[in-house]
Amino acid sequence: MQVATMAPLTSVLFALTVATLMSLTDGAAFSTPPWLVAVPPPPCVPPPSAVAFLRARCATTLYGVACYDALIPYACTFQTSHVKLARAATDVNLAWLRGLSKRVKEVAVRGAGARVEAAALRDCASTVSSAAGLAKQSAAELAKLDAAGAAAGRSQVRWSISNAQTWLSASMTNEATCADGIGVAGDAVSSPAAMEVVIGVVRARENTSVALALVNGIPVPS
């Protein structure tokens, strides 16, 4: 199955942007931002089987630690279900992108920094908003598949996986485009607000990558 991928140049630019960002921040961890409004996890202690399942599935992603940390609060909701786990990942991804999109728009409207920075942030506001829209479509598709349960046939599962793959891949491209734009601007983009945006986009891309990997892991009925 073919899914959209980032162009090589975009991947290179994104990697350079992240490397530059980490050097400016001394690799400091990005704590939970005040603009993130996530779905509250259920008040329960997940069973060992759910914890083991999550560890195994997160090991198949590029960001195993981030995957586990983000999804362990929801382990009681997915237990050992591939579909429910992928749904939880897309919901977490959507919450992050919605909050980030709102924050980028606020920063762009404020127009802080030099003219080049302001332009880069306006472009980011557009691409991150598009990424959030794609994340919403992915989350809705997984919710529909989850609701179908065991009644979902091979064709429906394949269709849902394909749609989610396409939208999540496109979302990653938009996220990278935002960071690349700031990276290309170079030293002209140096305000704390711009750095906050790039760090947020880096985390968004990790979340989206995790969600995509977990969608890829959904078994298709024979």
C-alpha positions in Angstrom: 0.0 0.0 0.0 1.4 3.3 -1.0 1.2 6.2 1.4 2.4 9.8 1.0 5.9 10.6 2.1 7.9 13.8 2.5 10.1 14.9 -0.3 13.8 14.3 0.4 14.6 18.1 0.6 11.8 18.6 3.1 13.2 15.8 5.3 16.7 17.3 5.2 15.5 20.8 6.0 13.4 19.5 8.8 16.3 17.6 10.3 18.5 20.6 10.1 15.9 22.8 11.7 15.5 20.3 14.6 19.3 20.1 15.0 19.6 23.9 15.1 16.7 24.2 17.6 18.2 21.6 19.9 21.5 23.5 19.9 19.8 26.8 20.8 17.8 25.2 23.6 20.7 22.9 24.8 18.4 19.9 24.1 16.0 20.9 26.9 12.9 18.9 27.2 9.6 20.6 26.2 7.2 20.4 29.1 3.4 20.2 28.6 2.4 23.7 27.2 -0.5 25.6 28.7 -2.3 25.6 25.3 -2.7 21.8 25.3 -6.2 20.7 26.1 -6.2 16.9 26.0 -8.9 14.4 26.6 -8.7 13.5 30.4 -7.6 9.9 30.9 -9.8 7.5 32.8 -9.2 7.2 36.5 -7.9 3.6 36.6 -4.8 1.5 36.9 -4.1 -0.3 33.6 -3.7 -4.1 33.9 -0.2 -5.6 33.2 -1.5 -7.0 29.9 -2.3 -3.5 28.6 1.0 -2.1 29.7 2.9 -4.9 28.0 0.9 -4.4 24.9 1.6 -0.7 24.8 5.3 -1.3 25.3 5.4 -3.8 22.5 3.5 -1.6 20.1 5.5 1.6 20.9 8.7 -0.4 20.2 7.6 -0.5 16.6 7.5 3.3 16.3 10.4 5.8 15.8 9.7 7.4 19.2 9.1 4.6 21.6 9.5 6.6 24.9 7.3 9.5 23.7 4.7 7.0 22.5 4.6 5.2 25.8 4.5 8.4 27.9 1.7 9.9 25.9 -0.5 6.8 25.7 0.0 5.0 29.0 -2.7 7.3 30.7 -5.2 5.9 28.3 -4.2 2.2 28.6 -7.5 1.3 30.3 -9.4 2.4 27.2 -7.5 0.4 24.6 -6.3 -2.7 26.7 -4.9 -4.9 24.0 -6.9 -3.6 21.0 -4.9 -2.4 18.0 -7.7 -0.3 16.7 -8.4 1.4 20.1 -4.7 2.1 20.6 -4.4 3.7 17.2 -7.6 5.7 17.9 -6.1 6.9 21.2 -2.9 7.9 19.4 -4.8 9.9 16.8 -6.9 11.6 19.5 -3.7 12.6 21.4 -2.3 13.8 18.1 -5.4 15.8 17.3 -5.5 17.5 20.7 -1.9 18.6 20.3 -2.3 20.0 16.8 -5.5 21.8 17.8 -3.8 23.6 20.6 -0.7 24.2 18.6 -2.7 25.6 15.7 -4.4 28.1 18.0 -1.1 29.1 19.6 0.6 29.7 16.2 -2.2 31.8 15.0 -2.0 33.9 18.2 1.8 34.4 17.7 1.4 35.2 14.0 -1.3 37.8 14.7 0.8 39.4 17.3 3.5 39.9 14.7 6.4 39.7 17.1 9.9 39.7 15.7 11.4 40.8 12.4 9.5 40.9 9.1 11.0 37.6 8.0 10.0 35.9 11.2 6.4 37.3 11.0 6.1 35.9 7.5 7.4 32.5 8.5 5.0 32.3 11.4 2.0 33.3 9.2 2.9 30.5 6.8 3.2 28.2 9.8 -0.3 29.2 11.0 -1.6 28.0 7.7 0.2 24.7 7.4 -0.3 23.8 11.1 -4.0 24.5 10.7 -4.1 22.2 7.7 -2.3 19.5 9.7 -4.9 19.8 12.4 -7.7 19.4 9.9 -6.0 16.2 8.5 -5.5 14.9 12.1 -9.2 15.5 12.7 -10.1 13.4 9.7 -7.8 10.6 10.8 -9.2 10.6 14.3 -12.8 10.5 12.9 -11.9 7.6 10.6 -10.4 5.5 13.5 -13.4 6.4 15.7 -15.7 5.0 13.0 -13.6 1.8 12.7 -13.6 1.4 16.5 -17.4 1.8 16.6 -17.8 -0.9 14.0 -16.0 -3.4 16.2 -16.0 -7.0 15.2 -18.6 -6.2 12.5 -15.9 -4.4 10.5 -15.0 -6.5 7.5 -11.8 -6.7 5.6 -12.7 -4.0 3.1 -13.8 -1.5 5.8 -10.6 -2.1 7.8 -8.4 -1.7 4.7 -10.3 1.4 3.7 -10.0 3.0 7.1 -6.3 2.2 7.4 -5.7 3.6 3.9 -7.5 6.9 4.7 -5.8 7.4 8.0 -2.4 6.7 6.5 -3.0 9.2 3.7 -4.1 11.9 6.1 -1.5 11.4 8.7 1.3 11.3 6.1 0.0 14.6 4.7 -0.2 16.1 8.2 3.5 15.2 8.7 4.4 17.0 5.5 2.5 20.1 6.7 4.3 20.0 10.0 7.7 19.7 8.4 6.9 22.6 6.0 6.2 24.9 9.0 9.5 24.0 10.7 11.4 24.2 7.4 10.1 27.7 6.7 11.4 28.9 10.1 14.7 27.0 9.6 15.2 28.5 6.1 14.7 32.0 7.6 17.7 31.2 9.8 18.9 33.9 12.3 16.1 36.2 11.3 13.8 33.9 13.3 15.1 33.9 16.9 12.3 35.1 19.2 11.2 32.9 22.1 7.7 32.7 20.4 9.2 31.4 17.2 11.3 28.8 19.1 8.1 27.7 21.0 6.4 27.2 17.7 9.2 25.0 16.3 9.5 22.9 19.4 5.7 22.4 19.3 5.9 21.3 15.7 8.7 18.9 16.4 6.6 17.3 19.1 3.6 17.3 16.8 5.6 15.5 14.2 6.6 12.9 16.7 2.9 12.4 17.8 1.8 12.1 14.1 4.6 9.6 13.4 3.6 7.5 16.3 -0.1 7.6 15.3 0.9 6.6 11.7 3.0 3.7 12.9 0.2 2.4 15.2 -2.3 2.7 12.3 0.1 0.7 10.1 0.1 -2.0 12.8 -3.7 -2.6 12.7 -4.2 -6.2 11.6 -6.5 -6.7 8.5 -9.0 -9.6 8.8 -8.3 -12.5 6.5 
